[in-house]
Amino acid sequence: MAEGWSNRFGLPVELRTDSRFFSTRARFRAWADGRRSWRMEHFYREMRREHDILMDGDQPAGGAWNFDTENRKRLPDGTPLPSRRRYAPDHTTRQVAELVADRFGAHIGNAETFDWPVTRSQALKALDDFLVNGLPWFGDYQDAMKEGAPFLYHSLLAPALNLGLLSPREVCAAAEKAWRAGRAPINAVEGFVRQILGWREYVRGIYWEMMPGYADSNALEAHRPLPDFYWTGETDMRCLREAITSTRKYAYSHHIQRLMITGNFALLAGIAPREIERWYLAVYADAVEWVEMPNTLGMAVFADGGRMASKPYAASGAYINRMSDFCAGCSYSVALKTGPRACPFNYLYWAFLIRNEDRLKMNPRMAMPYRTLSKWSAAEKKRYLGEAEAFLDKILPIDNRGS
Ligand SMILES: Cc1cc2nc3c(=O)[nH]c(=O)nc-3n(C[C@H](O)[C@H](O)[C@H](O)COP(=O)(O)OP(=O)(O)OC[C@H]3O[C@@H](n4cnc5c(N)ncnc54)[C@H](O)[C@@H]3O)c2cc1C
């Protein structure tokens, strides 16, 4: 390839390995080749060994590969949160913001409030800030959600990593150093490293292995259009309003808001994968197709039929209530399963399982809800399906079903 370009442009061309990643595309292929199923956890352990990250000899540092069971805490009321470090726009950033406002003024978001790090030195400051003010609590509250607090203890480093302002290697090394110096606990540091050395590398591998066909995946045959409230935030479902409002304001919402609020709703509602996928690509500061697409199609809406995730991340209102303070002030009641005041996530969840029973019931990780469903009468199933259909028809009329 380098030779072709060299000839074409009459210039010497040298192709270098992309320093924004630990592994090459060829390395992922070597791992994936011949495996019947791909699972992030297996790939991640190999990467830990290969790059000697969080290892003590040939054993995982801290005595385990994964500390996830310690990482699913709800945020206690009144917990102090770090304030987000902001970076005042310089002349170049202001010029770009003006251009964006001028050409794309009617699009979602607001360029005037842009304050992400855009230089190497700002990105390094953002990393230092995270190591002190975020990392020690990152693990505990990684999955937590709180009204008016979209950032919590997350790093906000994805744009800098994706742009190459920070290398994943230096970020993981800095996190490991913080643990070895006793400045952050192992559950936080391992959880953080897994996102970068595990998930980020893994989804990139999936993207390049599966494209271009991957973009058209629709294993669950979902065809509804995206509701308008994804663009405006105007919905009386408070969790969605929160996630979309922070998206509009900051071009950010954290992983669990993306996966378990906006993604989960799209999954349960049967939104066409391509519609929700284009939305994620349009709205986030860190959005790049190689990472966004597998996260959306593979993780959020199970459009790839399980190539990437071992089960759909489908959840009812109970999960959202457990992990957030959104439900308390919502116009719907999370305690009600059906009826006009019931949380729509509740009946949508069961209707999703009923609709997809033939596709999902053999999945061992879905055994529990399908055991519950097996005790339901046909009339009860019909009632849930009816409520879900009526709600969805109200907010998003179906178009081109089966197209
Ligand atoms: C539907 C959906 C769409 C997404 N689209 C993008 C996208 O376009 N660009 C993007 O960078 N991330 C995307 N993610 C992954 C993840 O949500 C973001 O990387 C993360 O929220 C960015 O915020 P942060 O920097 O504060 O991350 P933190 O929570 O602090 O995590 C640390 C770093 O780990 C990496 N990371 C964490 N989770 C993932 C993941 N699932 N896949 C890949 N890398 C991960 C990121 O580089 C992130 O900066 C998406 C997730 C979902 C569910």
The ligand as an ORCA input file, in Angstrom:
! r2SCAN-3c Opt
* xyz 0 1
  C     -24.092      2.565     22.552
  C     -22.688      2.971     22.909
  C     -21.975      3.797     22.068
  C     -20.637      4.138     22.374
  N     -19.952      4.943     21.518
  C     -18.639      5.249     21.785
  C     -17.886      6.075     20.889
  O     -18.356      6.516     19.847
  N     -16.595      6.367     21.223
  C     -16.010      5.870     22.367
  O     -14.843      6.161     22.605
  N     -16.707      5.079     23.211
  C     -18.002      4.756     22.966
  N     -18.695      3.960     23.841
  C     -17.991      3.349     24.979
  C     -18.049      4.151     26.300
  O     -19.398      4.399     26.643
  C     -17.278      5.451     26.214
  O     -15.940      5.172     25.822
  C     -17.216      6.160     27.555
  O     -18.501      6.400     28.054
  C     -16.454      7.471     27.406
  O     -16.444      8.181     28.616
  P     -15.180      8.222     29.541
  O     -13.996      8.661     28.736
  O     -15.535      9.049     30.739
  O     -14.985      6.702     29.905
  P     -14.599      5.949     31.258
  O     -15.829      5.379     31.836
  O     -13.759      6.797     32.120
  O     -13.740      4.711     30.695
  C     -12.335      4.846     30.427
  C     -12.026      4.620     28.966
  O     -12.263      3.276     28.610
  C     -12.659      3.195     27.238
  N     -13.957      2.503     27.199
  C     -14.845      2.367     28.207
  N     -15.880      1.584     27.826
  C     -15.649      1.244     26.550
  C     -16.356      0.456     25.592
  N     -17.505     -0.163     25.887
  N     -15.826      0.352     24.368
  C     -14.663      0.939     24.046
  N     -13.943      1.694     24.902
  C     -14.437      1.827     26.143
  C     -12.768      4.621     26.719
  O     -11.617      4.917     25.987
  C     -12.862      5.442     27.992
  O     -12.332      6.736     27.844
  C     -20.038      3.633     23.557
  C     -20.790      2.817     24.411
  C     -22.096      2.488     24.089
  C     -22.870      1.578     25.009
*
